[in-house]
Amino acid sequence: LAKIIREGGLDKQDIGKMSPQDIQIVQELLEYYQKQK
């Protein structure tokens, strides 16, 4: 998660290692983070 925030995104390798639940959590966190700017 820290890598995603630091680098501002995911690459295909990262997504391939994640479960659908993890992907959903990341999407929600990124949406929240964007709203805080």
C-alpha positions in Angstrom: 0.0 0.0 0.0 2.8 2.4 0.8 4.3 1.7 -2.6 1.0 2.5 -4.3 0.7 5.9 -2.5 4.4 6.7 -3.0 4.4 5.8 -6.7 0.9 6.9 -7.5 -0.3 3.6 -9.1 -0.1 -0.1 -9.6 1.6 -2.0 -12.3 0.3 -5.3 -13.8 2.6 -7.4 -11.5 1.2 -5.7 -8.4 -2.4 -6.3 -9.5 -1.7 -9.9 -10.4 -0.6 -10.6 -6.8 -3.7 -9.0 -5.2 -7.0 -10.7 -4.3 -10.2 -9.0 -5.5 -10.8 -7.9 -2.0 -7.4 -6.2 -1.8 -8.0 -4.4 -5.1 -11.3 -3.1 -3.8 -9.7 -1.8 -0.6 -7.0 -0.1 -2.6 -9.6 1.6 -4.9 -11.5 2.9 -1.8 -8.3 4.2 -0.2 -7.2 5.9 -3.4 -10.6 7.5 -3.8 -10.5 8.7 -0.2 -6.9 10.0 -0.7 -7.9 12.0 -3.8 -10.8 13.6 -2.0 -8.4 14.9 0.7 -6.3 16.9 -1.7 
